[in-house]
């Protein structure tokens, strides 16, 4: 399988702040990647670079195109919702469909209308007359009706209620996603999308701190619930983190032999959030 | 092609109020004034002095006056009748022109700034439209689309006035053909008007492109950022060199947009004679092509438009 997105030595500096510090990663098609990092980690800068919205140093290729000079061609294959993207207030719902249909060869109007019919959005209203949640729903309907190779979702469900969020992710997985598509999602609610993801990319202070496929996590990271008598032994194995829940200690280990850990106690595959916390701590120390 | 049409539609949707409703309102205003003048009774007009004409001390209503006039008017030589109608049309279209320039001025200043300010730019940028095409859609809008809409509204106003005048003439027994439909240049006047609009825009292109450039670049009040540098450079030039080459160039182009330039010489025709000279712009427009300043202006304008496209590429946060 060939890489759809390739970044080598990707750097971006704002004044003295290194938003991206010589980052390397590649993403293959047919993956759903969670791009996860704390605020100010460089997520948005990375996405902007991918989408041709900002200049950068280093090499970056997406669908064989350079986003800096070929953004308009790239956008035929890539669609995105940025967390700060706002639909223009003056536009009517119908006009937004007309516009995207007019400029995007891969837009399927019927599909967008079908998605809108599940909402309460009226076609003849202007965006400024819609509620915040409705605007997001409209935006998602427009974007998901585009047949793109890469879909970038930056905090896509901000401001939506749980029911719609659930429906959205189900739709994304069951109806939208396919083998020849790639989805990149950033969100602060990792728990919600954990089951969707095939890959994880953790980013912190402009650097990639973890780049792993979801099914490789269990080979490399294990969580052990340790009783009081084996605490010393567990600590001597250099755990990434140790936390206490109801009097029991939970250790997170990286690349420690499974058999060794089994002697210490009950083994689990860590949740993404716990892994995230561990990795962020590691980066700081 | 589909993309270009969609982009132009988008400009129209966003600015329907100023592009379409405004010119219709101006036309409506003319028709209303004419109707008021016709139907004002003596009683009202004697207090307002509007809509009636006093002849030999006897006040008559506008209806009677116009009715009588059409009879008198039909006896004038054709050339004279045509001239009078033409001047009347110029008088009407000059209102459209001035408002159109104001509309275009505001439009250009906001064209690459508003979407950065309201942050919808990321939505526009998420679609496969190049920055060149986006900027060109603004250029096409200001040179061709806005003038077309205003010219159409002006034409509709001409026709409405001719129809009203015809009804009046019908009742007063004047010759509708000889006084109205034969002399009134209702086919040529709109075409001349549209042509003039385009020529004047091209003459003013450096100024238009400057507005576009400021709009793409500024992070703060475009109107100030567009005017202050021009004033500052003019001032500095005068202060250090005691010359006014820059300020005169700005005046020629900026005001040349609104006020006719005799393109055979590049000279202004004077603001006072605007209506009378509207025909002169049309008549001299072809000699524009021989004027080297015109071509320099277009080159300068093209460079500034290119600058706007370049800035647009990465100017994504306001």
Contacts between the chains, C-beta under 8 A, distances in Angstrom:
chain1	res1	chain2	res2	distance
A	48	B	316	7.3
A	51	B	125	7.4
A	51	B	126	7.4
A	52	B	125	7.8
A	53	B	122	7.3
A	53	B	125	6.1
A	53	B	314	7.2
A	53	B	316	4.9
A	54	B	314	5.9
A	54	B	316	6.9
A	55	B	314	5.3
A	68	B	313	8.0
A	71	B	125	7.2
A	71	B	130	7.4
A	71	B	131	7.7
A	71	B	313	7.7
A	72	B	128	5.1
A	72	B	129	5.8
A	72	B	130	3.8
A	72	B	131	7.5
A	72	B	133	7.4
A	73	B	128	6.8
A	74	B	128	7.7
A	75	B	125	7.8
A	75	B	126	6.4
A	75	B	127	5.8
A	75	B	128	3.9
A	75	B	129	7.6
A	76	B	128	4.4
A	79	B	126	6.3
A	80	B	126	5.1
A	81	B	126	7.5
A	82	B	122	4.6
A	82	B	126	7.6
A	84	B	119	5.7
A	84	B	122	6.4
A	85	B	119	7.2
A	85	B	120	7.5
A	85	B	122	3.8
A	85	B	123	5.1
A	85	B	126	6.8
A	86	B	118	6.3
A	86	B	119	4.6
A	86	B	120	5.0
A	86	B	122	7.5
A	86	B	123	6.8
A	87	B	120	6.2
A	87	B	123	5.6
A	88	B	14	7.2
A	88	B	115	6.8
A	88	B	118	6.7
A	88	B	120	4.0
A	88	B	123	6.9
A	89	B	118	6.4
A	89	B	120	7.6
A	90	B	13	7.1
A	90	B	14	5.3
A	91	B	13	6.7
A	91	B	14	7.6
A	92	B	13	7.5
A	95	B	10	7.8
A	95	B	13	5.3
A	98	B	6	7.4
A	98	B	9	7.3
A	99	B	6	6.0
A	99	B	9	7.6
A	99	B	10	5.7
A	99	B	127	8.0
A	100	B	127	6.6
A	102	B	2	5.8
A	102	B	3	6.6
A	102	B	5	7.0
A	102	B	6	2.8
A	102	B	9	7.2
A	103	B	2	7.8
A	103	B	3	5.0
A	103	B	6	5.3
A	103	B	7	7.3
A	103	B	127	5.2
A	103	B	128	6.4
A	103	B	129	5.3
A	104	B	127	5.8
A	104	B	128	6.0
A	105	B	128	7.8
A	139	B	123	7.5
A	143	B	126	7.6
